[in-house]
Every structure is written in structure tokens, then in C-alpha cells.
Amino acid sequence: MADDTASMSIYRASRTIKRKQSSLFNSLSSIHEDSIFVSEIAQLWPELPLVANLRCGLWYAKKFHSSCYFKLTDVHTNNLSFNTSRLNLHVATLAGQRGGCMFVDSTRKGKRFPDSMSKTIPIWTCVLNRAILNYRNKMNGINKPKEGGTSSAHNSDTSVQESLKWDPSLHLPLWVPDTEKIRIDSKLNEWVKVLETSGVDIASISTLLKKPLRPLWISQKTVIWLNEVPDYNDWDFTPIILISASASSDIYRQKTSSEFSWNYIAGAGDDEESWARGLTIILFWSNIYDIISSGPDVCNQTVANIVEKDRVFRSQRGQNAPQVSVKPKKSENTWSNQSQDQPLDSQHGVYWLGLTNLAVCSTKYNFKSSNVDSVLNCDKNQILCTLEDSEAYLPLPVMDSKFDRFSLQRNLPSALNFAELHLKRGKRLAVCCNSGGDISVCICLAILISLFNVEGAYDDRKFFKDVRITKLDMRQRLVFVCKYIVNARPSRGNLKQVYNFLAGQSLLT
């Protein structure tokens, strides 16, 4: 019994020490220090756009050109996959337009680079490169029998030379084991076929990319000679420069500034719900001097004052401004946290899906100044919107699949009926959820498949009644959605509910 008490005391003591080391001031000071490194690297190639990996990477710079979502769980050793719900094609488009891009992320695990940089992005670049090469070979007729004529032979030879210059190889960092490289390489052609059949507009990406994509890795241990920084225009590839913001240490390191001592936390920007106390990235960078200079003893109160001042400011202007709960009750944990998955755009914009009159946005979007005719709100929080038609607003709180495996599936009939009622009249419908990237995206996907044909025209369920929905249909429509919603990151659980519902309905028709 005494041993159990002693063990419990040691456990509690270690937890107390860990909580103290993971304090708000330690987290924000660590982010601030790592952001200086990110800024220094960004200045080496100022023409290249800076892209943040959601959500952790967003903390490490004041301003990003765009964001993306490469998930490390796609490349876990025993679960290799290529996920078409997170294609991040806007990154490839951006890299083609600007000659490359820089990508920021971090890791807590004591590694130099997170798995998203070590494997996910290298796989993504290789699959895209191979798909583009296949497309160009097909367009140039390299794999077709040659037809007579000197001109045709000359064109064919030129195409062959161009193809030989296009690198389809898999480029992984040296720390990835050879056995894992072999496993990944064996699946690449399969993933290329998945990409090609998903309906991706490979032609547009091929036109923009003059050189194949290739990742480069930079961490705080990387040595760069400032007088020998290479010009990326001279490289024979389009660089995707992967900047790992974290110092590669799995222990807490004592730091000392001019006034205060604090403990460095690698990857401190991760899991912000557990430490940020309602502070958002925008508020952090707008008040960074006051926060860092406040010190560890006053930091919590300083942040609380900033958060409350911002809440009052937004509330006075009729914007969404819920009270922040630092430690939410268990009953409240079943809903998405208010600070979770915030879009990069500070204005919380609305994303229109082509000419479908269908849009996706966050509940933080300012509907007062929009041209939206009807709103489907999938969040538990009510929103402030003034619509001419009192029946043009439907609150439909949907729980994430982590907490209720069937919540989305149960609510889809009501969502589809509401969408049909307004879209058939030519009304513009916005579907919103807390993040604007998961539940709302899944509901829009269900609406597109149920009410629109493959060309994206409203057809009052005619197409849906004539087909049996397959996973390929889902994948192709999701690619269409992600083309317009760059921050789309639907979870597998929610997508599974959509598929089960649609597959069941199509079998009944």
C-alpha cells in the first residue's frame, strides 16, 4: 500500500512538473523563438511563397501566403496510403506559378522533421510527377505506334527527350529506412492510378509545372553558407522547401532571455486547445510584444485580457463571439472547440463551388455583408445573419464522428431537403460548420452527389436516381470540392457516414 502511495505521489509530481513546463508562457516563448528561425530561412528565398501545414505550422510566422493539410497518419509504417481527400493541389499550382514554395511544420517527438515532411510530402510530389509524366506521354503519343513522316518522327524524338528530363523518382530523406523506401516504392504506381481515376485536372497542373516537384529539407541543425545560397531558378526541379520549425530535442531545455527564464518546448504550436487559453494565432501576432514581455507570472492574465478584449470587440459588431472556456466540461467536449481548425484567412471567407450556387464557410464568416440567400448551420453555436426569408436558415447541429458515429448520417436527410428547397429556386446556399473544412464539406459533398449531375449542373436528383453510388463517385466529387475549398480536410469517419447514407439511398431508388 505504501509502495502504491509512493508511486502515485511520483506520478502526480511528474504530472505537475510537466504541466508547469508546458505553461502558456513556455509554449508562446518557444513558438516565438522558432519563428525567428523560420523567418531567417524565408528571407533566403523571399520570392517563394510561405505555406503552413494546418494546424501546427500556422503559429510559426506572422503571415503565410496559403495553408495546406498534409497528415502524417497517411504514412504510418503499417498504414501507408495516398489520400485523395487531401490532395493539396493548390500547393502544386502555387509552386508552378512561383517556381516553388516553402512549407512550414513542426514536431514534438524529438525528431528533426515530422512524418508529414519525411514521407507524406515526398510521396505526394512523386505521385504528382508520375501522373504528369503519364499525361504528357499520352498527349505526345510516345506510347503509341509512330506514323510515317519526318515531322512526326522529329516531334516524337523531342517528346522523348523532354520525358527523359522529367524526374519521376521517389526522393526520400536519408533517415527513412531502406525497407520502408522499398515498401513505399512498390505502392507508387498504384497511387498514381488512384489519382488519375479521381478526376483531377492533371492537364492544368502539367501546364503550370515546367520542372518536376522535389522536396528539400531544412531544420535548425542545417548548415547554410549565406554567401553561397543557391538560386532556385538554376535547379532542374521545382523546389518544395520543407522547413521544420522545431529544434530536434526530446527534452526540455532551459532558456534565458534578458529578463526571464523559461523551458523550450519542441513543436509547441501543436494541440493548441490544451494550452492556448482562447488565444488565436492572429491575436498572438498582433500582441506578441506585450505577451512575451509580460513574463511567466503575468502571461496568463495578459492573454486573458487580450482574448476578452477581442471578444467584446467582435460582440459589439454583431460578430460571433462566444465566451471562452479554458477548461470545458466533459459534456462540452463532444463539440468542436471554438478555437479548433481556424481558417488561415482572418476574414473567414466563403468558398463558392464553381457555378453550383453552393458554398462552404466557417460559422465565423460575416453573413451580414454577404450575398448568401440561405444558410445551413451545422455547428451547435448560433450565428448572426439577416436573411429576407425567415425559413432560409436551418440550424442543424452535427457532432463529429469521433463522438457520435452516426450524427452526420442522421442529419443528412434534413440537410438535403433544405438544400433542395432553396437550390431548385436558384438561391445561393452556404453550408457552415465550426472549422469550415470538415462537416460542412461532407454535407456539401452529399448535396452535390444527390442533387447535381457529373457536369455540376442542378438536376433535381435525376442523376442520383439512375446510378448506384460507388467510392469512385465519392472520390471524384470530393476532388471537385477540394478544388475550390483549399482548407478542406474532411475526416474519414464523416466521409464514411456520407458514403453509407448515399449508397443506401441509391440502392433504394
C-alpha positions in Angstrom: 0.0 0.0 0.0 2.9 2.3 0.9 4.5 1.5 -2.4 1.3 2.4 -4.3 1.1 5.7 -2.5 4.7 6.4 -3.2 4.2 5.5 -6.9 1.1 7.7 -7.1 3.0 10.6 -5.5 5.8 10.3 -8.0 3.2 10.1 -10.8 1.4 13.2 -9.6 4.7 15.0 -9.1 5.8 14.2 -12.6 2.5 15.4 -14.0 2.8 18.6 -12.0 6.3 19.2 -13.4 5.1 18.5 -16.9 2.2 20.9 -16.6 4.5 23.6 -15.2 7.0 23.1 -18.1 4.1 23.2 -20.6 2.9 26.5 -19.3 1.4 29.1 -21.7 4.5 31.4 -21.4 6.8 28.4 -22.2 4.7 27.5 -25.2 4.5 31.0 -26.6 8.1 31.8 -26.0 9.1 28.6 -27.8 6.9 29.4 -30.7 8.4 32.9 -30.9 12.0 31.6 -30.8 11.3 29.0 -33.5 9.5 31.7 -35.6 12.8 33.7 -35.8 14.4 30.7 -37.5 11.5 30.3 -39.9 11.8 34.0 -40.8 15.5 33.7 -41.4 15.1 30.8 -43.8 12.1 32.5 -45.6 14.4 35.6 -46.2 16.9 33.4 -48.1 14.3 32.9 -50.9 11.9 35.9 -50.5 10.3 35.3 -53.8 9.0 31.8 -52.8 5.6 31.8 -51.0 5.4 30.5 -47.5 2.8 27.8 -46.8 1.7 26.5 -43.4 0.7 23.0 -42.6 -2.6 23.0 -40.6 -2.8 23.4 -37.8 0.6 23.5 -36.0 2.6 25.2 -38.7 0.3 28.3 -38.7 1.8 29.5 -35.4 5.3 30.0 -36.7 5.0 33.1 -38.9 3.1 36.3 -38.8 1.9 35.9 -42.4 1.5 33.0 -44.8 0.7 33.0 -48.4 -1.5 29.9 -48.0 -2.1 26.8 -45.9 -2.3 23.1 -46.6 -3.1 19.9 -44.8 -0.6 17.0 -45.2 -1.4 14.5 -42.5 1.3 12.3 -41.0 -1.1 9.4 -40.3 -1.3 8.7 -44.0 2.3 7.3 -43.9 2.5 5.4 -40.7 4.7 2.4 -41.2 1.8 -0.1 -41.1 -0.7 2.1 -42.8 0.7 3.6 -46.0 -1.9 5.4 -48.1 -2.4 8.2 -50.6 -5.5 10.1 -49.5 -7.4 11.8 -52.3 -9.4 13.8 -49.8 -6.2 15.8 -49.0 -4.6 16.3 -52.5 -3.5 19.9 -51.7 -3.4 20.7 -55.5 -3.4 24.4 -54.8 0.1 23.9 -53.4 1.3 22.3 -56.7 -0.4 25.1 -58.6 1.2 27.8 -56.4 4.6 26.1 -56.8 4.2 26.1 -60.6 3.2 29.7 -60.7 6.0 30.9 -58.4 8.8 28.4 -59.2 8.5 26.6 -55.9 7.3 27.2 -52.3 8.4 26.8 -48.7 6.4 24.7 -46.3 6.4 25.1 -42.5 5.5 22.5 -39.9 6.9 21.3 -36.5 7.1 18.2 -34.4 7.0 17.4 -30.7 8.6 14.0 -30.8 12.3 14.9 -30.7 12.7 14.3 -34.5 14.3 16.8 -36.8 11.3 16.5 -39.1 7.7 15.4 -38.7 6.5 12.4 -40.8 4.5 14.8 -42.9 7.8 16.1 -44.2 9.8 12.9 -44.1 7.2 10.8 -46.1 3.8 12.3 -46.8 5.1 15.2 -49.0 7.8 13.2 -50.8 5.2 10.6 -51.7 2.8 13.4 -52.9 5.4 15.0 -55.1 6.4 11.7 -56.6 2.8 10.7 -57.4 2.1 14.0 -59.0 5.3 13.9 -61.0 4.5 10.4 -62.4 0.9 11.4 -63.2 2.1 14.4 -65.1 4.7 12.3 -67.0 2.0 9.8 -67.9 -0.3 12.6 -69.1 2.5 14.2 -71.2 3.5 10.8 -72.7 -0.1 10.2 -73.6 -0.6 13.6 -75.2 2.7 13.3 -77.1 1.8 9.8 -78.3 5.1 8.4 -77.0 3.5 5.1 -76.2 1.6 5.0 -79.5 2.9 3.5 -82.7 4.7 6.1 -84.8 3.0 7.2 -88.0 5.1 7.9 -91.1 6.5 11.3 -91.8 9.7 13.1 -90.9 7.9 15.8 -88.9 6.2 13.3 -86.7 9.4 11.4 -86.1 11.1 14.7 -85.1 8.3 15.6 -82.7 8.3 12.2 -81.2 12.0 12.4 -80.6 11.6 15.8 -79.0 8.9 14.5 -76.7 11.1 11.6 -75.7 13.9 14.0 -74.8 11.5 16.1 -72.7 10.2 13.0 -70.9 13.8 11.9 -70.1 14.4 15.2 -68.3 11.3 14.8 -66.2 12.3 13.1 -63.0 9.6 10.6 -61.7 11.9 9.2 -58.9 10.9 9.0 -55.3 13.1 11.3 -53.2 13.1 10.5 -49.5 15.4 11.8 -46.8 18.3 9.7 -45.7 16.8 8.8 -42.3 13.9 6.8 -43.8 15.0 3.1 -43.7 15.6 1.3 -46.9 13.0 -1.3 -46.1 10.4 1.4 -45.8 11.6 3.0 -49.1 11.0 -0.3 -50.8 7.5 -0.6 -49.4 6.6 2.9 -50.5 8.1 2.5 -53.9 6.1 -0.7 -54.5 2.8 1.2 -54.0 3.6 4.4 -56.0 2.2 3.2 -59.4 -1.0 2.1 -57.6 -1.4 5.5 -56.1 -0.8 7.2 -59.4 -3.7 5.2 -60.9 -5.9 6.3 -57.9 -5.0 9.9 -58.6 -5.6 9.6 -62.4 -9.1 8.0 -61.9 -10.1 10.6 -59.3 -10.9 13.2 -61.9 -8.0 15.5 -61.1 -7.3 18.1 -63.7 -3.7 16.9 -64.4 -3.6 18.9 -67.6 -3.8 22.2 -65.8 -1.0 21.2 -63.3 1.1 19.9 -66.2 0.8 23.3 -68.0 1.9 25.2 -64.9 4.8 23.0 -63.8 7.8 23.5 -66.0 10.0 21.3 -63.8 9.2 18.3 -61.6 8.5 18.8 -57.9 11.2 17.8 -55.5 11.4 18.2 -51.7 14.3 19.7 -49.8 14.7 19.6 -46.0 15.9 22.4 -43.7 15.9 22.2 -39.9 17.6 24.2 -37.2 20.6 21.9 -37.5 21.0 22.5 -41.2 24.2 24.4 -42.1 23.7 27.1 -44.8 26.5 29.2 -46.1 24.9 32.6 -46.6 27.4 33.7 -49.2 26.6 30.5 -51.3 22.8 30.4 -51.2 21.7 28.8 -54.5 19.3 30.4 -56.9 16.3 28.1 -57.2 15.9 29.1 -60.8 19.1 27.3 -61.7 17.8 24.0 -60.3 16.4 21.4 -62.7 13.4 20.9 -60.4 10.6 22.9 -58.7 11.7 23.0 -55.0 9.3 22.3 -52.2 11.5 23.5 -49.3 10.4 21.8 -46.1 11.2 23.9 -43.0 10.9 22.1 -39.7 10.5 24.9 -37.1 11.3 22.7 -34.1 14.7 22.2 -32.5 15.3 18.5 -32.6 15.4 17.8 -28.9 13.1 15.4 -26.9 13.9 17.1 -23.5 13.0 20.4 -22.1 15.9 22.9 -22.4 16.3 25.8 -20.1 16.3 29.2 -21.8 17.1 32.6 -20.5 16.1 35.9 -22.1 17.1 39.3 -20.9 14.6 39.2 -18.1 13.0 35.7 -17.7 13.9 32.0 -17.6 11.7 29.5 -19.4 11.7 26.0 -20.8 11.8 25.4 -24.5 9.1 23.1 -25.9 9.7 21.5 -29.3 6.6 21.7 -31.5 4.8 23.9 -29.0 2.2 25.1 -31.6 0.6 21.6 -31.6 -2.6 20.8 -29.8 -3.4 24.5 -29.1 -6.7 23.6 -27.3 -4.7 22.3 -24.4 -2.6 25.4 -23.8 -3.7 28.5 -25.8 -6.5 29.5 -23.3 -8.5 31.0 -26.2 -5.6 32.9 -27.8 -5.7 32.7 -31.6 -2.8 32.9 -34.0 -4.0 36.4 -35.2 -4.2 37.7 -31.6 -0.8 36.2 -30.8 1.0 38.0 -33.6 -1.0 41.2 -33.1 0.1 41.4 -29.4 3.4 39.4 -29.5 5.5 42.1 -27.8 3.1 42.6 -24.9 2.8 38.8 -24.4 6.5 37.9 -24.4 7.5 40.9 -22.3 4.9 40.1 -19.7 6.9 37.2 -18.3 5.8 33.8 -16.9 4.0 35.2 -13.8 1.7 37.7 -15.7 1.4 35.9 -19.1 -1.8 34.1 -18.3 -3.6 37.3 -17.2 -2.2 39.2 -20.2 -3.6 36.7 -22.6 -6.9 36.5 -20.8 -7.2 40.3 -21.1 -6.4 40.2 -24.8 -8.9 37.4 -25.5 -11.7 39.1 -23.6 -11.0 42.5 -25.3 -11.2 40.8 -28.7 -14.5 39.0 -27.7 -16.1 42.3 -26.6 -14.8 44.0 -29.8 -16.5 41.3 -32.0 -19.6 41.2 -29.9 -20.2 44.9 -30.3 -20.0 44.5 -34.1 -22.5 41.6 -34.2 -19.9 39.0 -34.9 -19.7 35.5 -33.5 -18.1 36.0 -30.0 -18.7 33.1 -27.6 -17.4 33.1 -24.1 -14.1 31.3 -23.9 -13.9 28.3 -21.5 -10.3 27.4 -20.5 -11.3 24.1 -19.1 -14.6 23.0 -20.8 -16.8 20.4 -19.1 -16.8 16.9 -20.3 -20.3 17.4 -21.8 -18.9 20.2 -23.9 -16.0 18.2 -25.2 -18.3 16.4 -27.7 -18.4 19.6 -29.8 -15.7 21.1 -31.8 -13.7 23.6 -29.7 -14.2 27.2 -30.8 -10.5 27.7 -31.5 -10.0 24.5 -33.4 -9.1 24.4 -37.1 -9.4 28.1 -37.7 -9.0 29.0 -41.4 -5.9 30.9 -42.4 -8.0 33.9 -43.7 -8.6 36.3 -40.9 -11.9 37.4 -42.6 -13.1 33.8 -42.6 -14.1 33.8 -46.3 -16.8 31.9 -48.1 -15.8 29.3 -50.8 -18.2 29.0 -53.7 -18.1 25.7 -55.6 -18.0 26.8 -59.2 -21.4 27.8 -60.6 -23.4 25.5 -58.3 -24.8 28.3 -56.0 -23.4 26.2 -53.2 -20.7 27.4 -50.7 -18.8 26.4 -47.7 -17.7 28.6 -44.8 -16.9 28.8 -41.1 -19.5 29.9 -38.6 -17.1 32.9 -38.0 -18.0 34.2 -41.5 -19.7 37.6 -41.5 -23.0 36.9 -43.2 -24.2 40.5 -42.8 -22.1 41.7 -45.7 -22.6 38.6 -48.0 -24.8 37.8 -50.9 -26.0 34.5 -49.4 -29.7 33.7 -49.7 -29.9 30.7 -47.3 -27.7 29.2 -44.6 -27.4 25.7 -43.3 -25.6 25.8 -40.0 -24.1 22.5 -38.8 -22.5 23.9 -35.6 -24.0 24.0 -32.2 -23.4 27.7 -32.0 -26.0 30.0 -33.5 -24.8 32.6 -36.0 -25.8 36.2 -36.6 -27.2 36.5 -40.1 -30.0 38.7 -41.5 -31.9 36.9 -44.3 -35.0 38.2 -46.0 -36.7 34.8 -45.8 -37.3 33.6 -42.3 -37.2 30.0 -43.5 -33.8 30.4 -45.2 -31.9 29.5 -42.1 -31.7 25.9 -40.7 -29.7 25.2 -37.5 -28.6 21.5 -37.8 -26.0 20.8 -35.0 -24.0 17.8 -36.2 -21.5 16.1 -33.9 -18.1 14.9 -35.2 -17.8 11.2 -35.9 -15.3 10.9 -33.0 -18.1 11.5 -30.6 -21.1 10.2 -32.5 -20.6 7.8 -35.3 -24.0 8.4 -36.8 -24.8 12.0 -36.1 -24.0 13.2 -39.7 -25.8 10.3 -41.3 -28.9 11.0 -39.2 -29.0 14.7 -40.2 -28.3 14.3 -43.9 -32.0 13.9 -44.9 -32.9 17.2 -43.3 -29.8 18.9 -44.9 -30.6 17.5 -48.4 -34.3 18.5 -48.2 -33.3 22.1 -47.1 -30.7 22.3 -49.9 -33.2 21.0 -52.5 -35.8 23.5 -51.4 -33.5 26.5 -52.0 -31.2 25.4 -54.8 -34.2 24.5 -57.1 -35.3 28.1 -56.8 -31.8 29.3 -57.9 -31.0 30.5 -54.3 -27.4 30.8 -53.1 -26.8 28.4 -50.2 -24.0 28.5 -47.7 -23.2 25.4 -45.5 -21.2 26.3 -42.4 -19.6 24.5 -39.5 -17.1 25.5 -36.8 -14.0 24.9 -38.9 -15.4 25.3 -42.4 -13.4 22.3 -43.5 -14.9 19.1 -42.3 -18.6 18.6 -41.6 -19.7 21.4 -43.9 -17.5 19.9 -46.7 -19.1 16.4 -46.2 -22.6 17.8 -46.3 -21.8 19.8 -49.5 -20.4 16.5 -50.9 -23.7 14.8 -50.2 -25.6 17.7 -51.8 -23.5 17.6 -54.9 -23.9 13.9 -55.4 -27.6 13.9 -54.7 -28.8 17.0 -56.5 -26.3 17.6 -59.3 -25.1 15.7 -62.3 -21.4 15.0 -63.1 -21.1 18.3 -65.0 -22.0 20.2 -61.9 -25.5 21.3 -63.0 -28.5 21.1 -60.7 -30.8 18.2 -62.0 -33.3 17.7 -59.1 -31.9 14.2 -58.3 -32.2 12.8 -61.8 -28.6 11.6 -62.0 -28.7 10.2 -58.5 -31.8 8.1 -59.3 -30.1 6.5 -62.3 -26.9 5.3 -60.7 -25.5 3.3 -57.8 -23.1 5.5 -55.9 -19.6 4.0 -55.6 -16.4 5.1 -53.7 -15.0 6.3 -57.0 -18.0 8.6 -57.4 -17.3 10.0 -53.9 -13.6 10.4 -54.7 -14.3 12.3 -57.9 -16.8 14.7 -56.4 -14.5 15.3 -53.4 -11.7 16.2 -55.7 -14.1 18.8 -57.3 -14.9 20.2 -53.9 -11.3 20.4 -52.8 -10.5 22.3 -56.0 -12.5 25.3 -54.6 -12.1 24.8 -50.8 -8.3 24.9 -50.2 -8.7 24.3 -46.4 -11.0 21.2 -46.8 -10.0 18.4 -44.5 -12.9 16.0 -44.1 -12.3 13.2 -41.6 -12.6 9.6 -42.7 -15.4 8.9 -40.2 -17.6 11.7 -41.6 -16.9 10.7 -45.2 -17.8 7.1 -44.3 -21.2 8.3 -43.0 -21.8 10.2 -46.2 -21.0 7.2 -48.3 -23.1 4.8 -46.3 -26.1 7.1 -46.5 -25.8 7.8 -50.2 -25.0 4.2 -51.1 -28.1 3.1 -49.2 -30.3 5.7 -50.8 -29.1 4.9 -54.3 -29.9 1.2 -53.8 -33.5 2.1 -52.8 -34.2 4.2 -55.9 
